Amino acid sequence: MQASTSLWSHGAFIKLWAGQTAAQMAAQISFLAVPLVATIVLDATPLQMGLLTAVASLPALVLGLHAGAIVDRRPRRPIMIGADLVRATALASIPVAWWLDMLSIPLLYLIVLVSGVGSLLFDVAYGAFLPSVVERQRLVEGNSKLELSRTASELAGPGLAGNLIQVLGAPLTLLGNAFLYLVSVLTIWRIRVREHVDDLGQEQEAGMWGRIQAGLGIVWRTGTLRAVVGTRGVLNLFNAMLEAVFVLYIVQVLDVGPATLGIVFSIGGLGFLVGALLPSLVNRRLGLGATTAMALVVVGASDLLVPLAEGSGWLVVPLLIAAQFFFGIGMTLFNVNQVSIRQVAVPDHLRGRAGATARFVAMGVVPIGALLGGVLGEAIGLRQTLVLAAIGEITAALWLWFSPVRAIRQLPEESVLSEAP
């Protein structure tokens, strides 16, 4: 690794950032283009569209823990390159199959499933790879810059995808999308860093399930990890509960139309960009642990503005924009810090499994939260459900506040595994 005054002059990091930016932009374009292929080209029914969404979530739920065990046994850079090649090939097969008149809904399901496996492996490997590229003390800065790239892709990706689809059509747009993954392959291939992959003999003998258990065990036994991963699970549970009724409340109760809602998300979404610029500054002032906990309070408080908007007349739209803006700041601060804490809390040979366990918990509670939100929305009302969900998001901060995380002022030089659970 190389030291420098700014990560923008850090050669290996710049290559990783460029590759991640290309991959994130490709993912955002796919997010819109693939459903449009199903809708416009294949005339998919609502049930088929629901199954398409379900298939896309299967890799993380079924193979999430296995991905961590796989990533920890091998150098991460080749895994990332291979995952990008899988995604590029899968997406390029859509326009080819369309041109050959072989594209069908079942084939699209298979392609989405294969691409999802590639995305899962890339994301787990990339999270474990960053500490091999930059020094521990610069992980917050590195994660902030990568989060800024991800947020910019989320803001620009759908608009770019819409224009490309309008001009080229959805199938050909995906061909260009495959090219973006090849750009990611090229930039990551050029990274030259030494990875420390400790493939311990005892873990080799334990087999796949033994390695998965090691990842689960390290998260459960370590106070810092348990707090960060558990808090993320609680946050995602209540956030999914909120999102299940959010649009329904906005449209039916607040009478906000689609065009206005688009403006709310566009302007309010700038909060994610602002949030990506703040972690280093705020962490220095408040401490990394306290900032991470307070970020959750900001998330929940901003979501409370949504049910408070009812009956506020002309203030409805400004309140919704403010809610989205501060939600973006809080969520980005939390994400950058919790990932950075997790990356330094475990030794390298367990980092992939710890990340995969965190991802599994975060993704696993989403269907539960969404179902709970739908049931409560019908039972007690949309507004009341939103209030409960926002309060739940705030209470997630208590887990961090009464854990070893709160005492962390800055990222430690060494692993924090020695902390009392």
C-alpha positions as CSV (number, residue, x, y, z in Angstrom):
1,M,0.0,0.0,0.0
2,Q,1.1,3.5,-0.6
3,A,0.9,6.6,1.5
4,S,-0.2,9.9,0.0
5,T,-1.9,13.1,1.0
6,S,-5.1,12.2,-0.8
7,L,-6.6,9.0,-2.0
8,W,-7.2,10.7,-5.3
9,S,-3.5,10.4,-5.9
10,H,-3.4,6.8,-4.6
11,G,-2.9,4.7,-7.7
12,A,-4.4,1.4,-6.5
13,F,-7.4,3.1,-4.9
14,I,-8.2,5.1,-8.0
15,K,-8.3,1.9,-10.1
16,L,-10.6,0.3,-7.6
17,W,-12.8,3.4,-7.5
18,A,-13.0,3.5,-11.3
19,G,-13.9,-0.1,-11.5
20,Q,-16.5,0.2,-8.8
21,T,-18.0,3.3,-10.4
22,A,-18.3,1.5,-13.8
23,A,-19.9,-1.6,-12.0
24,Q,-22.3,0.6,-10.0
25,M,-23.4,2.5,-13.1
26,A,-24.0,-0.8,-14.9
27,A,-26.0,-2.1,-12.0
28,Q,-28.2,1.0,-12.0
29,I,-28.9,0.7,-15.7
30,S,-29.7,-3.0,-15.4
31,F,-32.1,-2.2,-12.6
32,L,-34.3,-0.3,-15.1
33,A,-33.4,-2.1,-18.3
34,V,-34.0,-5.7,-17.3
35,P,-37.6,-5.1,-16.1
36,L,-38.3,-3.1,-19.2
37,V,-37.2,-6.1,-21.4
38,A,-39.6,-8.3,-19.5
39,T,-42.4,-5.7,-19.8
40,I,-42.0,-4.4,-23.3
41,V,-40.3,-7.2,-25.2
42,L,-41.8,-10.3,-23.4
43,D,-45.2,-8.9,-22.3
44,A,-44.6,-10.2,-18.7
45,T,-47.6,-10.5,-16.4
46,P,-47.7,-9.0,-12.9
47,L,-47.0,-12.5,-11.5
48,Q,-44.0,-12.9,-13.8
49,M,-42.7,-9.5,-12.8
50,G,-43.0,-10.5,-9.1
51,L,-41.1,-13.7,-9.7
52,L,-38.4,-11.7,-11.6
53,T,-37.9,-9.5,-8.5
54,A,-37.9,-12.6,-6.2
55,V,-35.3,-14.4,-8.4
56,A,-33.0,-11.3,-8.2
57,S,-33.0,-11.6,-4.4
58,L,-32.4,-15.3,-4.3
59,P,-28.5,-15.3,-4.5
60,A,-28.1,-13.1,-1.4
61,L,-30.5,-15.1,0.7
62,V,-29.5,-18.6,-0.5
63,L,-25.8,-18.2,-1.2
64,G,-24.9,-15.2,0.9
65,L,-23.1,-17.1,3.7
66,H,-21.4,-19.4,1.2
67,A,-20.0,-16.4,-0.7
68,G,-18.1,-15.2,2.4
69,A,-16.5,-18.7,2.9
70,I,-15.5,-18.7,-0.8
71,V,-14.0,-15.2,-0.8
72,D,-11.9,-15.9,2.4
73,R,-10.2,-18.9,0.8
74,R,-8.8,-17.0,-2.3
75,P,-7.3,-13.7,-3.3
76,R,-10.2,-11.2,-3.7
77,R,-9.1,-9.4,-6.9
78,P,-9.4,-12.5,-9.2
79,I,-12.9,-13.2,-7.7
80,M,-14.0,-9.6,-8.5
81,I,-12.7,-9.9,-12.1
82,G,-14.4,-13.3,-12.5
83,A,-17.7,-11.9,-11.1
84,D,-17.6,-8.9,-13.5
85,L,-17.0,-11.3,-16.4
86,V,-20.0,-13.4,-15.3
87,R,-22.2,-10.3,-15.1
88,A,-21.0,-9.0,-18.5
89,T,-21.6,-12.3,-20.2
90,A,-25.0,-12.8,-18.6
91,L,-26.3,-9.3,-19.6
92,A,-24.7,-9.6,-23.1
93,S,-26.7,-12.8,-23.6
94,I,-30.0,-10.9,-23.4
95,P,-29.6,-8.9,-26.7
96,V,-28.0,-11.9,-28.4
97,A,-31.0,-14.1,-27.4
98,W,-33.4,-11.4,-28.5
99,W,-31.7,-11.0,-31.8
100,L,-31.9,-14.8,-32.3
101,D,-35.5,-14.8,-31.3
102,M,-34.8,-17.1,-28.3
103,L,-35.4,-14.7,-25.5
104,S,-38.1,-15.9,-23.0
105,I,-39.3,-15.3,-19.5
106,P,-37.6,-18.5,-18.1
107,L,-34.4,-17.6,-19.8
108,L,-34.5,-14.1,-18.4
109,Y,-35.0,-15.6,-14.9
110,L,-31.9,-17.7,-15.4
111,I,-29.9,-14.7,-16.7
112,V,-30.9,-12.6,-13.7
113,L,-30.1,-15.4,-11.3
114,V,-26.6,-15.9,-12.8
115,S,-26.0,-12.1,-12.8
116,G,-27.1,-12.0,-9.2
117,V,-24.6,-14.6,-8.2
118,G,-21.9,-12.5,-9.9
119,S,-23.0,-9.4,-8.0
120,L,-23.0,-11.2,-4.7
121,L,-19.5,-12.5,-5.1
122,F,-18.2,-9.1,-6.4
123,D,-19.8,-7.2,-3.4
124,V,-18.5,-9.5,-0.8
125,A,-15.0,-9.7,-2.3
126,Y,-14.8,-5.9,-2.8
127,G,-15.7,-5.2,0.8
128,A,-12.9,-7.5,2.0
129,F,-10.5,-6.2,-0.6
130,L,-10.5,-2.5,0.2
131,P,-8.4,-2.9,3.4
132,S,-5.6,-4.5,1.2
133,V,-5.6,-1.3,-0.9
134,V,-5.7,1.5,1.7
135,E,-4.4,1.8,5.2
136,R,-6.7,1.1,8.2
137,Q,-6.8,4.8,9.2
138,R,-8.0,5.8,5.7
139,L,-10.8,3.3,5.4
140,V,-13.4,5.9,6.3
141,E,-12.1,8.2,3.6
142,G,-12.0,5.4,1.1
143,N,-15.5,4.2,1.9
144,S,-16.7,7.7,1.7
145,K,-15.4,8.2,-1.8
146,L,-16.8,4.8,-2.9
147,E,-20.1,5.7,-1.4
148,L,-20.1,9.0,-3.2
149,S,-19.6,7.1,-6.4
150,R,-22.4,4.7,-5.6
151,T,-24.8,7.5,-4.8
152,A,-23.9,9.4,-8.0
153,S,-24.6,6.3,-10.0
154,E,-28.0,5.9,-8.3
155,L,-28.9,9.5,-9.1
156,A,-27.6,9.5,-12.7
157,G,-28.1,5.8,-13.6
158,P,-31.9,5.7,-14.0
159,G,-31.9,8.9,-16.1
160,L,-29.1,7.7,-18.3
161,A,-30.8,4.3,-18.7
162,G,-34.1,5.9,-19.6
163,N,-32.4,7.9,-22.4
164,L,-30.5,5.0,-23.7
165,I,-33.5,2.8,-23.7
166,Q,-35.5,5.4,-25.5
167,V,-32.9,5.6,-28.3
168,L,-31.5,2.1,-28.5
169,G,-34.2,-0.1,-26.9
170,A,-33.8,-2.1,-23.7
171,P,-32.0,-5.1,-25.2
172,L,-29.2,-3.1,-26.9
173,T,-28.9,-0.9,-23.9
174,L,-27.9,-4.0,-21.9
175,L,-25.2,-4.7,-24.5
176,G,-23.6,-1.4,-23.7
177,N,-24.1,-2.2,-20.0
178,A,-22.0,-5.4,-20.4
179,F,-19.2,-3.1,-21.7
180,L,-19.3,-1.2,-18.4
181,Y,-18.6,-4.4,-16.5
182,L,-15.6,-5.0,-18.9
183,V,-14.3,-1.6,-18.0
184,S,-14.5,-2.6,-14.3
185,V,-12.6,-5.8,-15.2
186,L,-9.8,-3.8,-16.9
187,T,-9.3,-1.3,-14.1
188,I,-9.4,-4.0,-11.3
189,W,-7.0,-6.2,-13.3
190,R,-4.4,-3.4,-13.3
191,I,-4.4,-3.1,-9.4
192,R,-1.2,-4.5,-8.0
193,V,-1.4,-5.0,-4.2
194,R,-0.3,-7.8,-1.9
195,E,-3.3,-9.7,-0.4
196,H,-2.9,-11.6,2.8
197,V,-5.2,-14.7,2.5
198,D,-4.7,-16.9,5.6
199,D,-6.1,-20.3,4.5
200,L,-5.7,-22.1,7.8
201,G,-5.3,-25.8,7.8
202,Q,-7.9,-26.2,10.5
203,E,-10.5,-24.3,8.4
204,Q,-9.6,-26.3,5.3
205,E,-10.5,-29.5,7.2
206,A,-13.7,-28.0,8.6
207,G,-15.3,-27.9,5.2
208,M,-17.8,-25.3,3.8
209,W,-20.2,-25.4,6.8
210,G,-17.3,-25.1,9.3
211,R,-16.0,-22.0,7.5
212,I,-19.5,-20.5,7.5
213,Q,-19.8,-21.2,11.2
214,A,-16.5,-19.4,11.8
215,G,-18.0,-16.3,10.1
216,L,-21.2,-16.5,12.1
217,G,-19.2,-17.1,15.3
218,I,-16.9,-14.2,15.0
219,V,-19.8,-11.8,14.5
220,W,-21.7,-13.2,17.5
221,R,-18.7,-13.4,19.9
222,T,-17.3,-9.9,19.2
223,G,-19.2,-7.0,20.8
224,T,-18.3,-4.5,18.2
225,L,-19.4,-6.7,15.3
226,R,-22.5,-8.0,17.0
227,A,-23.6,-4.4,17.6
228,V,-22.9,-3.2,14.1
229,V,-24.5,-6.1,12.4
230,G,-27.5,-6.3,14.7
231,T,-28.1,-2.6,14.4
232,R,-28.1,-2.8,10.6
233,G,-30.6,-5.7,10.8
234,V,-32.9,-3.7,13.1
235,L,-32.6,-0.6,10.8
236,N,-33.4,-2.6,7.7
237,L,-36.4,-4.3,9.4
238,F,-38.0,-1.0,10.3
239,N,-37.0,0.7,7.0
240,A,-38.6,-2.1,5.0
241,M,-41.7,-1.8,7.1
242,L,-41.8,1.9,6.3
243,E,-41.1,1.5,2.6
244,A,-43.9,-1.1,2.3
245,V,-46.5,1.7,2.8
246,F,-44.5,4.8,1.9
247,V,-45.6,5.3,-1.7
248,L,-49.2,4.3,-0.8
249,Y,-49.3,7.0,1.9
250,I,-47.7,9.6,-0.3
251,V,-50.2,9.0,-3.2
252,Q,-53.4,8.2,-1.4
253,V,-53.2,10.3,1.8
254,L,-51.0,13.2,0.8
255,D,-52.3,13.3,-2.8
256,V,-48.8,13.7,-4.3
257,G,-48.6,12.7,-8.0
258,P,-45.8,10.7,-9.7
259,A,-44.2,13.8,-11.2
260,T,-44.0,15.6,-7.9
261,L,-42.7,12.5,-6.2
262,G,-40.0,12.3,-8.8
263,I,-39.0,15.9,-7.9
264,V,-38.9,15.0,-4.2
265,F,-36.6,12.1,-4.8
266,S,-34.4,14.0,-7.2
267,I,-33.8,17.0,-4.9
268,G,-33.9,15.2,-1.7
269,G,-31.5,12.6,-3.1
270,L,-28.8,15.2,-3.0
271,G,-28.6,14.4,0.8
272,F,-26.9,11.1,-0.1
273,L,-24.1,13.1,-2.0
274,V,-23.7,15.5,1.0
275,G,-23.6,12.5,3.4
276,A,-20.8,10.9,1.4
277,L,-18.7,14.0,1.9
278,L,-19.2,14.3,5.7
279,P,-17.9,11.2,7.5
280,S,-14.3,12.2,8.0
281,L,-15.2,15.7,9.2
282,V,-18.0,14.7,11.6
283,N,-16.1,11.7,12.9
284,R,-13.2,14.0,13.9
285,R,-15.5,16.2,15.9
286,L,-17.9,13.7,17.5
287,G,-15.9,10.4,17.3
288,L,-16.6,7.6,14.9
289,G,-18.8,5.6,17.3
290,A,-21.0,8.5,18.5
291,T,-21.4,9.7,14.9
292,T,-22.6,6.2,13.8
293,A,-25.2,6.1,16.5
294,M,-26.4,9.7,15.9
295,A,-26.7,9.0,12.2
296,L,-29.5,6.5,13.0
297,V,-31.3,9.2,15.0
298,V,-31.1,11.4,12.0
299,V,-32.5,8.6,9.8
300,G,-35.5,8.0,12.1
301,A,-36.2,11.7,12.8
302,S,-36.2,12.5,9.0
303,D,-38.6,9.6,8.4
304,L,-40.9,11.1,11.1
305,L,-41.4,14.1,8.9
306,V,-43.3,12.0,6.4
307,P,-46.3,11.2,8.6
308,L,-46.1,14.8,10.1
309,A,-46.7,16.1,6.6
310,E,-50.3,15.2,6.6
311,G,-52.6,18.2,6.8
312,S,-49.7,20.7,6.4
313,G,-51.0,22.2,3.2
314,W,-48.4,23.8,1.0
315,L,-45.6,22.5,3.3
316,V,-46.2,18.9,2.2
317,V,-43.7,18.9,-0.6
318,P,-41.0,20.9,1.3
319,L,-41.4,18.5,4.3
320,L,-41.0,15.4,2.0
321,I,-37.9,16.9,0.4
322,A,-36.4,17.7,3.8
323,A,-37.2,14.2,4.9
324,Q,-35.5,12.6,1.9
325,F,-32.5,15.0,2.2
326,F,-31.7,14.3,5.8
327,F,-32.5,10.6,5.5
328,G,-29.8,10.5,2.8
329,I,-27.3,12.3,5.0
330,G,-28.0,10.0,8.0
331,M,-28.1,6.8,6.1
332,T,-24.8,7.5,4.2
333,L,-23.0,8.4,7.4
334,F,-24.1,5.2,9.0
335,N,-23.3,3.0,6.0
336,V,-19.8,4.4,5.6
337,N,-18.9,4.1,9.3
338,Q,-20.4,0.7,9.9
339,V,-18.6,-0.8,6.9
340,S,-15.3,0.8,8.0
341,I,-15.7,-0.5,11.6
342,R,-16.5,-4.0,10.3
343,Q,-13.5,-4.0,7.9
344,V,-11.0,-3.4,10.8
345,A,-12.8,-5.5,13.4
346,V,-11.7,-8.8,12.0
347,P,-8.5,-10.3,10.6
348,D,-8.2,-10.6,6.9
349,H,-8.9,-14.3,6.7
350,L,-12.4,-13.8,8.2
351,R,-13.3,-10.5,6.6
352,G,-15.2,-12.0,3.7
353,R,-17.3,-14.2,6.0
354,A,-18.0,-11.4,8.4
355,G,-19.1,-9.2,5.6
356,A,-21.3,-11.9,4.1
357,T,-22.9,-12.6,7.5
358,A,-23.7,-8.9,7.8
359,R,-25.2,-8.8,4.3
360,F,-27.2,-12.0,5.1
361,V,-28.7,-10.4,8.2
362,A,-29.4,-7.1,6.5
363,M,-31.1,-8.7,3.5
364,G,-32.9,-11.5,5.5
365,V,-35.0,-9.1,7.5
366,V,-36.3,-7.1,4.6
367,P,-39.1,-9.5,3.6
368,I,-40.2,-9.7,7.2
369,G,-40.3,-5.9,7.6
370,A,-42.1,-5.4,4.3
371,L,-44.8,-8.0,5.3
372,L,-45.1,-6.5,8.8
373,G,-45.5,-3.0,7.2
374,G,-48.3,-4.3,4.9
375,V,-50.2,-6.0,7.7
376,L,-49.9,-3.1,10.1
377,G,-50.9,-0.7,7.3
378,E,-54.2,-2.4,6.9
379,A,-54.7,-3.0,10.7
380,I,-53.8,0.3,12.2
381,G,-53.5,2.7,9.2
382,L,-50.7,4.0,7.0
383,R,-49.8,7.0,9.1
384,Q,-49.5,5.1,12.3
385,T,-47.4,2.4,10.6
386,L,-45.0,5.1,9.3
387,V,-44.7,6.6,12.8
388,L,-43.9,3.2,14.4
389,A,-41.3,2.4,11.7
390,A,-39.6,5.7,12.1
391,I,-39.4,5.3,15.9
392,G,-38.1,1.8,15.4
393,E,-35.3,3.2,13.2
394,I,-34.4,5.6,16.1
395,T,-34.3,2.9,18.7
396,A,-31.8,1.0,16.6
397,A,-29.3,3.6,17.7
398,L,-29.6,2.4,21.3
399,W,-27.9,-0.9,20.4
400,L,-24.8,1.0,19.3
401,W,-25.0,3.5,22.1
402,F,-24.8,0.8,24.8
403,S,-22.1,-1.2,23.0
404,P,-18.3,-1.0,22.6
405,V,-18.9,1.0,19.3
406,R,-19.8,4.1,21.2
407,A,-16.3,4.4,22.7
408,I,-14.5,4.3,19.3
409,R,-13.1,7.7,18.5
410,Q,-11.2,6.6,15.4
411,L,-10.4,3.4,13.5
412,P,-7.8,1.5,15.5
413,E,-4.4,0.5,14.1
414,E,-5.0,-3.2,15.0
415,S,-8.0,-5.5,15.1
416,V,-10.6,-4.7,17.9
417,L,-11.3,-8.4,18.4
418,S,-9.9,-8.3,21.9
419,E,-12.9,-6.1,23.1
420,A,-15.2,-7.6,25.6
421,P,-18.3,-9.0,24.0
